[in-house]
C-alpha cells in the first residue's frame, strides 16, 4: 500500500496554493474543499476572472436558483479579488440588508480564514473589522454590503456586485418596486464606481422589465455594453455550453427528471411562465401585448387528433452566424379548423443545412402544402432546393406569399385564430417554450421568426375555402403524388385541384 510522502504532500499543497492564487476555481476548491465544480461554474469563473483583469467592466450572470452562482460570484470572487488587489474597494448589494450582510460576513470569514492566509500571506483584515456589512483590509481595501435601495454614499467601488436585486415574484411584478430599483441603480449605485470600475449583476430572471431587462434595453439605446452569461436549466438551441437540447445544466445535482418535477410543480402554481423565467432565463409578461398568454391552448405532445390535414411553412434566413433564424413549422388542421402545432425546426443555419431540415420534415409529415415568403429563395437558394428535392425524391407543393405590409399586420392572419382558442401547442415539446415566449413578446421581442412562420400558416389557411373534414385520398393519385409529378414536369401553372380531400384545394 502506497503512502504519500511528506515531500509529495508538500508539493501538492504548494501546487494547490498556486492554482488558488491564479484562478477563481482553484481558489474556490481550496477554500471550500467540498465544492463540486460543474461546467457552468467554469464559465462563470472565467468571466469573473476577466473582470478582475479589467477585460470586462459590465457583466451579467443569469442562472437558475440553487446552482451556486452566488457562491462563486458573491462569496469567493470578492475574497479572491481582494487577495489580488488588497487596496481596492468592493460594494455588494442584494434585495435586502439581511442577505447583503450575510454575503459580507461570509466574505470576511473567508479572508480571515487559514486557507486564505496560506494563499495570500501578506493580506489580512484590519484589526477593527468586526462588522459584517462594513470592513477593511490592513492594506487599505474595503468591503461594503447593503440592501438595494439603501444608502451607500461615502464609499467608492472598484467592483460593484448586485446579487438578486428582486426578492420574489410579487416585487418583480410591482411597477413601483421596479422603478425604485432602477432609480436607485442610476442615482446611487452607479455613482459609486471608481474610474474604470466594473459592475457585476448576478440574478435569476423574474420579469422582462427587471433591472437586467432595463439595462439591456438601455444598451439598445446607446447605454453601457454588457457581457451576458445566460445559463438555462434545460438546454435549448445554440446553448452557450454546447449542450444538446434537453440536457440539464447541473445533472449531478439537478438532473432532467428533477427539473421536470420542478416544472410540473411551478406549472400548477403559475403556469409555465414561472419555470421559463426562473429556470430558463426567458422572462415573459403575464399577458402579451399582441398575443395574450391566456389564448394559448395545450394538447399532449405527440398526441394530436387523428386525421388532421398537415401543412407547413418556412421563414428563411440567409446567414448562419447571428441575425435571424430560419424556422420550419408543421401544423395539423382538424375537422373543426383547429390548428395543432406538430413540429418545429429553428436554427441560425446556412442554406444547405436548413434545406435538408426542410426536406426531413416534408419526408416525415408529407404536408399538403408549404407556405413561404415570395422572393426570399427564388434567385439564391431556389435552384439548389429544387435540385435536392429531385435528388431525395421528397415533394410538397410550395406556395409563396408576398411580404406585404409590416409584421403586426401580417400577424393578424393568425391572431384571430389564437384569440378564439383555435391554435393548440404541444405541452412538453422542447421548443414550445421558445415559441410561446416569442408570441407573448411580439412585436417588442428581439426575435419574431417563429411568429412570421405561424403567420404564414394563417395566411395560407385564410385563402382556402372552408369545407368538411377531408376523406382519405386515393393511394394511386393523392396530393403528394400530384405535387411530385408537377415538380418533375416543372409545371408552373398557378394552381391545381386536389379532389381527393373532399374540396377543391387551391395549392398555388
N, C-alpha and C positions, 0 to 999 in steps of 0.2 A: 504493500500500500504506500503510494507516494505521498509525501508531505511537502507543503510549501515551505521553502527555506526562508529564514529571516531576510536574506538578501532579495529573494524573489518577491516577498511580500512588500518590502520597502520600495522596490522598483514599480510594482503595481500601484502602490499608493501615490508615488510621485507622478506616474502617468495619469492617474485619475485626477489629481490636482491640476495638472497641466491642461487636461481637457476641460475641467471646470472653469479655469481662467479663460480659455479660448472660446468656448461656445456655450450657449444657454442650456442646451440639452445636457451637456456634461455637467454643468453647474447644478441643474435640477436633480439629476440622478445622484450626484454626490451629496447634496444637502438634504435630499429626500429619497433615500435608498429604495423605498417601496413604490416609487413612481413607475408606472408601466407606459413606456413610450410607444405611441402608435404613429402611423404615417401623418395624420393631420397635426400631431404635435410638432413633428419635424418641420412641416410647412409653416406653422405659426412661429416657431422659434427662429427660422431663417429670416422671416420678415422683421421680427423684433431685433435681431442682430443687425439688420440693415438700418434700422432706426438708430441703434447705438453707434454705428459707423457714420451716421449722418447722410446716408444714401436715400433714406425715405424720411420725410418730415410730416406726412399725413397718412395715417394707416387706419383702416377699418378692418375688424375681425368679427365675422358673423359665424356663430357656431351654435349647435343645439344645446339645451340645458344638460348639465352634468357630464360634459365631455372634457373637463379640465382646462377650459380656455382661461379661466381666471387664475388657476394655479400657476400657469405659465406666465400670463401677461401681467397680472396684478400682484402676485406674490414673489415669484422667483425673478422675473425680469427686473423690477426695481432694485432688488438686493444686488443682483449681478451687475446692473448698470452702475450703482454706487460703488461697488468694488473696483470697477474700472475707471470711474470718474468720481472719486470721493469728495471733490469740491463742488459738484453740481447740485442742482435743486430739482426735486420731483414733487408734483402735486397729483394726488389721486382722489377722484371724486366718484361717488356712486349715488343711487337713488335716495339713500338715507344716511344720516350720520352714523348709525349703528354699523351698517355694513362697511362704510368707509373706514371707520375706526378699527373694525376687525381686520381689514386689509393692512392698516398701519401697524397694528400690533403684531401681525404675522411677519411683516417685512422687518420690523425692528428686531424681533426674536431671531430671525434668520441671520441678520447682520451681527447680532450679539452671540451667535452660536459658535461652537468649537469648529464645526466644519468650515464655516465662512472664514474663521481666523486662520485655518490652515491653508486655505486658498488665497486669501488676501491678508497676509500677516501684518501689513502696515496700515490697514484700515480698521477703524473701530468707532464705536459710538462715543459721542461726547458724554462726559461724566454726569451731566444734568438731564440726559434724555430719558425721562421717566414716562411722559405722556404718550399714549398710543397714537394720538392724532397729530402730534407735532414733536419732532425730534431732529437732532443734528448728528452729523459725524464729527469726529475730532479733527478732521481735515477741512472743515468749513462747509460741507454739503448739508442738505436738509431734506426732510420729507414732511409733507403736509397732507392730511386726509380730511375730507369734508364731504358733506352731502351735497348733491346737486341743488342749486338754489341758495346755498349758504355763502356767506361772505368769505372770500379767500384773498382779500386785498392785503397788501403788505409783503407778499411773497412772490417771487418770480418762479418760473418753471423752465428748465431745460427740456423736461419731458412732462407733458400733461396727459395723465391717464384718466379716461372716463369709462367706467365699467358698469354696464347696465343702468343707463340714466332713467329708464322707466321701470317702475316696480312691478306692475301687473297689467292685465288687460284693462281694468277699469281706468287706470291712469292713462294708459296709451290711447284709449278711446275718448278721453276728455280733451276737447279742443283747448280749454283753458290751461290744462296741465301742459300740453304740448307747446302752447305759446309761451308759457312761463319758462320751460326748459330752454327753448330757443332763445328767448331774450336773455336768460342767464348766460348761455354759452357766448352770445355775441358781446354782451356788455361787461361781463365779469371774467369768465374763464379764459376767453381768447386774449384778453388784455394782459394776462399774467405771463404770456410767453416771453422768454428771453430771445434776443436776436438769434435766429437760426434754430429756435426751439421746435420740438416735434409734438404732435398730438396723436395719441393712440386711442381709438374708440373701440371698445370691446362690448359686444352685446348679442343677444338673441333678438330677432326682429318681431315686434309686436304689431306694428302698424306701418302702413306705407308712408305716413306723414310723421313718423317718429324722428328723432334727432338725426339719425343716419339718412333717412329719406329726404329731409330738408337740406342736409349738406350735399347730398348727391344732386338734388335739384339745383342748388346754388352753383354747383360745379358746371352744370349745363349752361348757366348764365354768366360764366366768367369767374366763378369763385375758386377757392382752393382746389387743387387737383389731388385726388385721393387714390391711394393704393388700396384695393379692396380684396380681402380674402374671405370668400363666402363658401362655407362648407355645409352642404345639406346632409341630413342624417341618412337619407337614401339617395344614391346617385341617380342622376338623370343623364341627359345627353351632354356631351362636352364637359364632363366632370373635371374639376381642377386637379384632382388627384389621379386622374386617368383610370378611375374605377369603371367597371361595366355597369350599365343601367340596372338598378335594383340592388346594388351592393351597399352594405352598411358602412357607415363612417368609422365606427369603432366596434367591429364584430366581436372582439373579446369581451366587451362589457355590454354592448347593445347590439346583439345580432338582429337580423331582419325580423325574426319571429317576435322578439321583444318590441321592436319598433312598430310592428303591425298591431300588437296588443295596445300600445300607446295610441296609435292612430284610431283604433276602434273605440277606445275609451274617450278620447277627445271628440270624436265624431258624434257620440251620443250626447255629449255636453254642449258642443258648439258647432257641430258640423265639421267638415274637413278643413275649414278656414283656420282653426287653431293649429292643427298639425302642420299645415302648409306654411304658416307664419313662423312658428317657434322652431320647428324641426327642419323645414326645407328652406328657410330664409327667403320666402317669397310672400311678404305681407300683402294682403288684399283687403280692399274695403268690404265692409259688411254688405253693402249694396253697391253694385256697379252704377256707373253713370249712364252709359248707353245700353248695356246688357245687365240686368239685375240678377243677382245670385239666386233670388227666390224663384226665378224662372227655370232653373236647372232641374231636369228630371233624370232619375237614375234607373239603370237596369243592371242586373248582374253581368259582369264582364264575361263574354264568351257565350251568353245565352240570350241572344236577341230572338224576337218572334220568328217563327218558321215562314218560309215562302215570301221573304222580303225581296223586293226588286233592288238590285245593287247598282250603285252609281259611284263615280269617283270624281275628284277634282285635284288640280295642282296649282300651286303658286311657285313659280320658278325664280331662283336667284342665279346670278351669273358668276359669282365668286365663291371660293371655298374658304377664305380666311376673313373672318369678321363680316360685318354688314348683315344683310338679310339672310333668312333661312329659306331653303327650299322645303316645301310642305306637300306631301301627298296624303289625301284624305279619302277614306272609303266609307260610304253610308249605305244603309238599307232602308227602304220605304215600305211600310206595311199597307194593308188594305184601307186603313183609316188615314193614310197620308202622313202618319207619324214618321219622323226621321230618327234612325238609330245610328249613332256613330260606331262603326265597326272596327276601323283600323286607322292608324296614322303613322306617318314617317316624317321626321323633321330633322334636318341637319344643315350646317353650313358646309356644303359639299360641292365639289366640282361636277361639271355636267356629266362626265362619264359615270360617276357614282350614282347620281340621282336618276339617270336614265335606267340603270339596272334595277334600282329600287322601285321605280315606277313599273317596270315590266314584271318584277317579282309580285307586286300587288295585283296587277292585272291577271297574271297567271293564277294566283291563288283565288281571287274573288270573281273573276270573269264578269266584270261590270257591263251593263247595257250601254253605258255612255260615260264619257270622261270629259269634264269641263276644264278649260284653261283660258288664260287671257290672250287675246289676239296680239300678235306682234312680238311676243317675248322670245319665241323659239323658231319662228318661221325661217329666218335667214341664217341664224347661227347654229343652233342645235338640231333644228328640224331634220335636215338630211341625215345626220348621224342617228337620230331617234328612229327615223323610218328604216334605216339600214338594220339597226338592232332588232326592230320589230320583225322584219323578214327573216333575219338570221335565227332568232329564237322561236319564231312561229307563235308569237303571243300578240293577240289582236284585240282591240276595242275601238269604238268609234269616238274620235276626239272632236268635240265641238268647241269653237272659240267664241269668246265674248270680248267686245271692245272694252278697253279700260277707260270708261266714261265717268265723268263727274269725280267727286272726291270719295275717300274711303268711307266716311259715315253714310254717304248717300248710297253707295254700293252695298253697304252692310244692311241697309233696310230690307234687302231681299231675304234675309234670314231672321232679322229682328222680330218681325211679326210672328213667325212660327215659334220662336223661343218664348215670346211673351204669352202665347196661348198654351204653353206647356207641351208642344208637339215635337220637341227635339230632346232625345234621350242620350245620355252619356254613360259609358261603361264604368261602373264603380269598381275600383281596384286595378284598372289598367295603368301601367307605369307612366303613361303620357297624359292621363286625364287631368291631373292637377295643373300642368302647364297650360293645357288648352283652356280650361275653365278660368284659370288665373288671367290669361291673356284676354279672354272675353270680358271679364269684370273690370279690367283696367282700361279697356278700349273706350275712347280713342287716345287717352293720355299715356298709355303704356309705351315702353321702349320698343316692343315688338308687336306686330299686328299681322304676321304672315299667316297664322292659323285662322284668324278672323277673315282675312281675304279669301282663303280657301273655302271656308264654310259659306261665305257669301256667294262664291261661285256656284256651290251646290244649290243655294236658294234661287239664284238667277236661272239656273238650268231647269229646276223643277217648276219655276213660275212660268216658263214658256211652254210647258206641257199641258195638255188638256186633261182635266180630271176624268177618271173612269173607274169602274170596278176593279177589284183585285185581278191581276193577270193570271191567265192559265199557263200551265206548263207548256213551253214551246215544243214544237215538233223536233225531234232529235236530228232529223236529217237537214233542217234548214232553220235554225234559230237565229237570233240577232247576232250572236257571237260569230257564227259562221258567215253571215252576210257581211259583217264588218271585215272579217278576214278576206273574203272574196273581193270586197271593194278595194281594200288596201292593195291587194296583189295586182288588181287590174288598174290601179291608180285612177279610179273613177272619181272625179271631182265635182259631181253634181251636188247641189247644196243640201239635199235631204233625200231620204228614202223611207219607206214604210215597213215597219215590222209588225205583221199581223198576228204573230204567234202569242202576243201578250194581251190580247183582248182589247186593244186600242190601236189607233194609228199613232205611232210614236214619231215625233219629229226628232231626227237624230243629227241634224246639221244646221 
